[in-house]
């Protein structure tokens, strides 16, 4: 892990971490699922968890909601690699 922080977004506190995997930086954000939702995008299911994939400005975001938590894993890697990271995060 490179760094971590708490960030406030629209009144919700996000826990953020910057990690390195295979030389690539990946940001992981976790927050209460209440008011945070994934934008429209491709939907992928793996191991019982549904992920929404969204791309913007060269960044791929993989998002999921589970156990009242919202998860976003993002970076310049392809969606499959980011889903691999997201699937390792358990609530």
KAZI-V701429 format. One line per field, one symbol per residue. psi: psi as a letter, one per 20 degrees, with the letter a starting at -180 (. if undefined). burial: b if it has 24 or more other C-alpha atoms within 12 Angstrom, else e. Layout:
psi: ???
burial: ???
This chain:
psi: pgrqrpppoliqpppqqorppkjqpppppprqifjpqqrqaqppppkippqppqppkjpppoqqpplkqppppqajrrgghhhgghiipq.
burial: eeeeeeeeeeeeebbbeeeeeeeeebbbbbbbeeebbbeeeeeeeeeebebbbbeeeeebbbbbbbeebbbbbbbbbebbbbbebbbeeee
